[in-house]
Each structure stands twice: as structure tokens, then as C-alpha cells.
Amino acid sequence: DQQVKQNSPSLSVQEGRISILNCDYTNSMFDYFLWYKKYPAEGPTFLISISSIKDKNEDGRFTVFLNKSAKHLSLHIVPSQPGDSAVYFCAASGRGAGSYQLTFGKGTKLSVIP
Amino acid sequence: GAVVSQHPSRVICKSGTSVKIECRSLDFQATTMFWYRQFPKQSLMLMATSNEGSKATYEQGVEKDKFLINHASLTLSTLTVTSAHPEDSSFYICSASPLAGDYNEQFFGPGTRLTVL
């Protein structure tokens, strides 16, 4: 049973446009959400996170939106750059799920076309 | 800051041998370290959680006797794949949670590519 879902395995966006990556979760105990960027054969790099008490968190070109009632979050990248091309993982954690443990989605491969 | 290293980055071994992978937090102390496994085009799957000085907690379906985890100090955890077989070939990634950090913080190592022939 997949508790964190990223239903789009891939996404292509033109340079300068907005990239929107989506993530859905099923476990109501999750209270913290994170986005990671990953290149092949490397470990994930933390991008941005959001607590369940907020509905938006912004850091430079990256903004994460959380809709708790829909159990949905999204990562917006504006403007998209070729260097943003990577696989993006959504992850969730919660005290009910066990402190410190992260549950990952399957990832979305973003390709930013110059 | 918050750098996690893994060694080796890549290892090829024969079936039946054992392989040890080290995970080190270089500039912070980590009470908790995690081991993940990633198959091609799949998500990161948590294998086990290790706390310094105590036994690791394994996820369901992960064989404790096959994947031995030792977290002997606040900066080092090791994963030993015993009697490795080709199906153990994968990308293994560790992460570490700082001693004084937010419980949600995890810093990831660069990963180790294991190929079992």
C-alpha cells in the first residue's frame, strides 16, 4: 500500500516556465512533508519542506503548497532552469509513522528544455 | 555543514561474499541513521533505522541476518550485506539525523552502488 504517491513519473517543461510537481498521501498521521532532488547515482538533496500547520512555504524559486483536506501537496519551480532537470521525490513523516522515518513517493523525473 | 559520506561509492563482488558499507556524518553527531535501498526507477525504500548503541529496527520484509547494521558511534553506521546474491544488487543510501536537530531532519549520503556477480 503506497502511502505517498507521485502519479506522474515524468514531466517536461520549457525553460523559464513553471514546473508543478504533485504528490498525494493517504496517511493522516503524516505531519511534515519534504521535497528532495536526486541525480542518478547520487543521494537525495533536500529542497524544501512544509509542516502540516502551514499551507505554503516559499524558498527562492521553490514553493510548496499543502492542501490537508485533499491530502495533496505540490512543488512549484518558477522559473524553471535546465539545471533543475532531475528526479524529484516527495517524502512524508509523522510521529504516528515513527519519529524520523520518511516515506517516499516513487519520484517524478523533471526535464527542463532549454 | 551537515555532510554525510558513504564508502565505498561503488563495489562489485562475487556471489556468496560479504560487503560492508560505511556511512559517516562528517560534521555532526547523529543519534539516528537510516539505510535505504533504491531499485531502478523505484522509490527509496527504508530498510532499517539504527540508533547509536542499540539494535537496529528493521522494516517488514528486510532480513536482519542478511543486512547487518552496526551503529557503534555517533558518527558511524555500517551496513554489511552477508552472503550477497545478484538480487542484492542495488543502490544503497544512508541518511543521518542530527543529535540536536529537528526530528524531521535527515541528511543523505551519496549512495553506494552494489553489483553482485
Chai-1 contact restraints between the chains, C-beta under 6 A:
chainA,res_idxA,chainB,res_idxB,connection_type,confidence,min_distance_angstrom,max_distance_angstrom,comment,restraint_id
A,Y32,B,N104,contact,1.0,0.0,6.0,A-B,restraint_1
A,E42,B,P110,contact,1.0,0.0,6.0,A-B,restraint_2
A,G43,B,I93,contact,1.0,0.0,6.0,A-B,restraint_3
A,G43,B,F108,contact,1.0,0.0,6.0,A-B,restraint_4
A,G43,B,G109,contact,1.0,0.0,6.0,A-B,restraint_5
A,G43,B,P110,contact,1.0,0.0,6.0,A-B,restraint_6
A,G43,B,G111,contact,1.0,0.0,6.0,A-B,restraint_7
A,P44,B,F108,contact,1.0,0.0,6.0,A-B,restraint_8
A,S93,B,N104,contact,1.0,0.0,6.0,A-B,restraint_9
A,S99,B,Y103,contact,1.0,0.0,6.0,A-B,restraint_10
A,Y100,B,T32,contact,1.0,0.0,6.0,A-B,restraint_11
A,Y100,B,S97,contact,1.0,0.0,6.0,A-B,restraint_12
A,Y100,B,Y103,contact,1.0,0.0,6.0,A-B,restraint_13
A,F104,B,S43,contact,1.0,0.0,6.0,A-B,restraint_14
A,F104,B,L44,contact,1.0,0.0,6.0,A-B,restraint_15
A,K106,B,S43,contact,1.0,0.0,6.0,A-B,restraint_16
